[in-house]
Amino acid sequence: MRRSMTVLLAVAATAALSTGCGSGDGDGDLTDDWPTLPAAAAFTPAAGVCQAGDATDVVTLEAYQPIDCAEPHRVETVHVGAFPARPAPPANDSADLRGAFADCDARASGYVGDDWRAGRLRLSVAVPSAVGWSSGSRWYRCDLAEVNSVEAAAVVVTRTGSLRDALKGPSPLRLGCQQTRGGRGGGVQTLVPVDCATRHDAEFVGVWRAPEGAYPTRQADWVPLYTGCRSVLSRYVGVPDDDELRFRSGVVVRPPGGGRWRAGDRGVRCYLWLSHRTVTGSLKGAGPAGLPVRTR
C-alpha cells in the first residue's frame, strides 16, 4: 500500500507583539509582563473535509488546507481514527496498520453507500511521521480520492462535490460494462469502461474478499481468487455456481497491489469476460438465458 506519511504537528504560534512602547507595571522588568505561551500540542486532522492541495505522500502543516468539498479538490477525508499507544509509527505489514485499514475500509464504504471498490475510487490511510509520532500524534486518516481508472497507472483527478452517498444509486463513478484490450497470449491486459448500450465483452460484477495469506505470485496462488470471483459472478448474473460456470463466462480478477495487500487490503475486483462474443446491455440478473453454457 502506498502510505502517506504525514507531518502534521501544530506548533504554538508566538503571541503577536504590540507596536510602540507598552506602559508595563512600572517595575522596570521588561520580561514579566508577557503572557505565558501555550504548550505545543499534537495536531489531529479533521474528518468530513476536503483538501485544496495535491495528494502527496508527505504533507506538511503548511500544506494542510481543509476546504469545503464544493470547491475543487483531490482528497476527501471520510474518517479520522486513533492508534493504540506505541513507541513508533506502525510498519506497512503491522497488525496496527491492518486494523486501521480495516476500519477505513468499512468507514469509506459506509460513507459512499456501497463498497468503495465498486467505483472509480482509491482509499488511502495516512499516518503521522516519526516526528509527529514522537510529538504525541496517534491518529490515522481515511482518505478517498476519485481516480480516472481502476486499472494500473490510474491517477487522481480534481473533482468538486463530496463523495458522501456517491455510490448509493446510479453514478458516473460506478463501475459497469467494459471492453477488454488483449495482451500477449490472448489474455486480458486492460479493461476500458463503456456504455452498456454499446457492444462489449466484460462487466464488473462485484468484490470478493480474499482471506489472510500471502500475495499471489505463483499460478497456483491465483486459483482461489478466480474461484471466489466466479462465485461473485454467479450471484450477480443469477446462474448456478457449478462446474459449468466456466463454460458460460470467463472471469477477470483485479486484486490490489502487493503493498496494499500486506497493509490489509483484501478486496478483489471481479469482472465477467465473454471471450467468445459481445453483448449489449447489462447481464445483471440475466439468468441462464442471458449467460448460456458454451457448446463449442
CORBELBEL-V926044 format. One record per residue. N is the residue number from 1. RES is the residue in one small letter. PHI is phi in degrees with one decimal (* if undefined). D_LAST is the distance of its C-alpha to the last C-alpha in Angstrom with 1 decimal. Layout:
N;RES;PHI;D_LAST  N;RES;PHI;D_LAST
This chain:
1;m;*;42.2  2;r;-76.0;44.3  3;r;-96.8;47.6  4;s;-89.3;50.2  5;m;-86.8;53.5  6;t;-112.9;56.0  7;v;-99.0;59.7  8;l;-133.1;61.1  9;l;-107.4;64.6  10;a;-81.7;67.1  11;v;-108.3;70.5  12;a;-60.0;73.6  13;a;-83.1;75.0  14;t;-69.0;78.7  15;a;-60.9;80.8  16;a;-65.9;81.9  17;l;-93.5;85.4  18;s;-75.1;87.9  19;t;-84.6;89.7  20;g;81.6;93.4  21;c;-96.5;95.8  22;g;-83.0;95.2  23;s;-79.5;98.3  24;g;59.8;97.3  25;d;-108.6;99.6  26;g;78.7;102.5  27;d;-91.2;102.3  28;g;81.7;101.7  29;d;-95.9;98.4  30;l;-87.0;95.6  31;t;-106.0;92.8  32;d;-90.1;93.2  33;d;-92.4;92.6  34;w;-80.7;88.8  35;p;-68.1;86.3  36;t;-70.8;84.3  37;l;-71.9;80.8  38;p;-69.1;77.9  39;a;-70.3;76.0  40;a;-62.9;72.7  41;a;-130.2;69.7  42;a;-68.6;66.0  43;f;-86.1;63.8  44;t;-125.1;61.0  45;p;-69.1;58.7  46;a;-93.1;58.0  47;a;-99.8;54.9  48;g;75.0;53.6  49;v;-126.1;54.6  50;c;-113.7;53.0  51;q;-114.4;54.1  52;a;-74.8;55.5  53;g;-81.5;54.9  54;d;-69.6;51.8  55;a;-73.2;49.6  56;t;-134.8;50.9  57;d;-72.0;50.9  58;v;-120.5;54.7  59;v;-117.1;56.5  60;t;-85.0;60.3  61;l;-59.0;62.5  62;e;-63.7;63.3  63;a;-84.3;59.6  64;y;-78.0;59.2  65;q;-129.0;59.4  66;p;-64.9;58.1  67;i;-137.2;57.8  68;d;-64.7;56.7  69;c;-69.0;53.0  70;a;-72.2;53.6  71;e;-86.9;54.7  72;p;-58.1;52.2  73;h;-157.2;51.1  74;r;-123.8;48.4  75;v;-135.8;48.7  76;e;-128.2;49.3  77;t;-87.8;50.7  78;v;-96.2;49.4  79;h;-165.4;51.3  80;v;-127.8;53.9  81;g;-115.0;54.2  82;a;-134.0;56.4  83;f;-78.9;56.0  84;p;-67.4;58.2  85;a;-62.5;61.2  86;r;-142.4;60.3  87;p;-72.7;62.3  88;a;-144.0;59.6  89;p;-59.0;56.6  90;p;-68.4;53.3  91;a;-76.2;51.1  92;n;-55.8;47.5  93;d;-102.7;46.3  94;s;-80.4;49.1  95;a;-63.3;48.9  96;d;-62.8;51.0  97;l;-71.5;48.7  98;r;-63.3;45.6  99;g;-65.1;47.6  100;a;-64.2;48.5  101;f;-64.6;44.9  102;a;-60.0;43.9  103;d;-65.2;46.7  104;c;-63.3;45.8  105;d;-57.4;42.1  106;a;-66.9;43.1  107;r;-64.2;45.9  108;a;-65.3;43.7  109;s;-65.2;41.0  110;g;-64.5;43.8  111;y;-67.3;45.4  112;v;-91.9;42.4  113;g;95.3;41.2  114;d;-167.8;37.8  115;d;-55.3;36.4  116;w;-59.9;37.6  117;r;-71.5;34.4  118;a;-76.1;32.7  119;g;-128.1;34.7  120;r;-79.0;35.7  121;l;-133.2;38.4  122;r;-130.4;39.8  123;l;-103.4;42.0  124;s;-127.8;44.8  125;v;-115.6;47.5  126;a;-96.3;50.8  127;v;-131.3;53.6  128;p;-66.5;57.2  129;s;-73.9;58.1  130;a;-59.9;60.3  131;v;-65.6;63.3  132;g;-63.5;62.4  133;w;-62.8;61.6  134;s;-66.3;65.0  135;s;-90.5;66.6  136;g;112.0;65.2  137;s;-72.3;61.9  138;r;-134.7;59.4  139;w;-87.5;57.0  140;y;-133.7;53.3  141;r;-116.0;51.9  142;c;-97.7;48.5  143;d;-113.0;47.5  144;l;-110.4;44.6  145;a;-139.3;43.7  146;e;-82.0;41.4  147;v;-121.2;39.2  148;n;-78.0;37.5  149;s;-164.0;34.1  150;v;-101.4;32.8  151;e;-83.2;31.2  152;a;-60.1;33.2  153;a;68.4;36.5  154;a;-65.9;37.0  155;v;-125.3;40.6  156;v;-74.2;42.8  157;v;-112.0;43.8  158;t;-82.4;47.0  159;r;-135.8;46.8  160;t;-125.1;49.2  161;g;94.6;49.2  162;s;-75.0;48.6  163;l;-87.8;45.2  164;r;-59.2;46.6  165;d;62.9;44.1  166;a;-65.1;41.9  167;l;-114.3;38.7  168;k;-69.8;39.9  169;g;-143.5;38.2  170;p;-57.0;36.3  171;s;-156.7;37.3  172;p;-64.2;36.6  173;l;-80.5;36.5  174;r;-71.0;33.6  175;l;-72.9;30.2  176;g;-147.0;27.5  177;c;-74.0;24.6  178;q;-139.2;23.9  179;q;-118.6;22.4  180;t;-80.7;21.4  181;r;-122.5;22.9  182;g;-82.2;21.4  183;g;-120.0;23.3  184;r;-68.4;23.0  185;g;85.3;20.0  186;g;81.9;17.6  187;g;-85.5;18.8  188;v;-100.2;20.7  189;q;-94.4;24.4  190;t;-138.2;25.8  191;l;-119.5;25.2  192;v;-113.7;27.1  193;p;-62.4;28.1  194;v;-138.7;27.5  195;d;-66.3;28.5  196;c;-64.3;25.8  197;a;-74.4;26.6  198;t;-93.5;25.1  199;r;-69.5;21.5  200;h;-153.8;20.3  201;d;-127.0;17.5  202;a;-152.4;19.4  203;e;-158.1;22.1  204;f;-68.5;24.8  205;v;-118.1;24.5  206;g;144.2;27.6  207;v;-122.9;29.5  208;w;-109.2;29.2  209;r;-91.9;32.5  210;a;-76.0;32.3  211;p;-74.3;35.0  212;e;-60.4;37.9  213;g;159.2;37.0  214;a;-71.0;36.8  215;y;-65.7;34.8  216;p;-66.5;31.4  217;t;-127.1;31.9  218;r;-98.1;29.8  219;q;-56.6;26.1  220;a;-65.5;26.8  221;d;-67.5;28.8  222;w;-83.0;25.9  223;v;-57.0;24.0  224;p;-61.2;26.2  225;l;-66.9;25.8  226;y;-67.9;22.0  227;t;-63.8;22.4  228;g;-64.0;25.1  229;c;-69.2;23.3  230;r;-64.3;20.3  231;s;-65.8;23.0  232;v;-62.4;24.5  233;l;-60.7;21.2  234;s;-63.2;20.7  235;r;-68.8;24.3  236;y;-65.3;24.1  237;v;-85.0;21.2  238;g;89.2;22.1  239;v;-126.2;19.1  240;p;-62.2;19.5  241;d;-91.9;20.1  242;d;-132.8;18.3  243;d;-67.0;15.9  244;e;-81.6;12.9  245;l;-59.7;14.2  246;r;-67.1;12.6  247;f;-90.7;9.1  248;r;-89.9;10.8  249;s;-157.9;12.6  250;g;-82.2;14.1  251;v;-142.0;17.9  252;v;-114.2;20.8  253;v;-113.3;24.1  254;r;-131.8;27.5  255;p;-77.4;30.3  256;p;-67.2;33.9  257;g;-67.7;35.6  258;g;-59.2;37.3  259;g;-64.8;40.7  260;r;-66.7;39.8  261;w;-58.0;37.9  262;r;-66.4;41.1  263;a;-84.6;43.1  264;g;117.8;41.2  265;d;-79.4;38.3  266;r;-118.2;35.3  267;g;-83.0;33.4  268;v;-107.6;29.8  269;r;-75.4;28.2  270;c;-120.3;24.6  271;y;-133.0;22.0  272;l;-78.8;18.5  273;w;-139.9;16.3  274;l;-95.7;13.4  275;s;-69.5;12.3  276;h;-112.2;9.7  277;r;-163.0;12.1  278;t;-124.8;15.7  279;v;-137.9;17.8  280;t;-117.5;21.4  281;g;88.3;23.5  282;s;-77.2;23.4  283;l;-98.5;20.9  284;k;-62.8;23.8  285;g;70.4;24.0  286;a;-71.0;21.1  287;g;74.0;19.9  288;p;-60.0;16.6  289;a;-68.2;16.5  290;g;-81.5;16.8  291;l;-134.0;14.2  292;p;-72.4;11.6  293;v;-70.6;9.1  294;r;-69.0;5.6  295;t;-96.0;3.8  296;r;-154.7;0.0
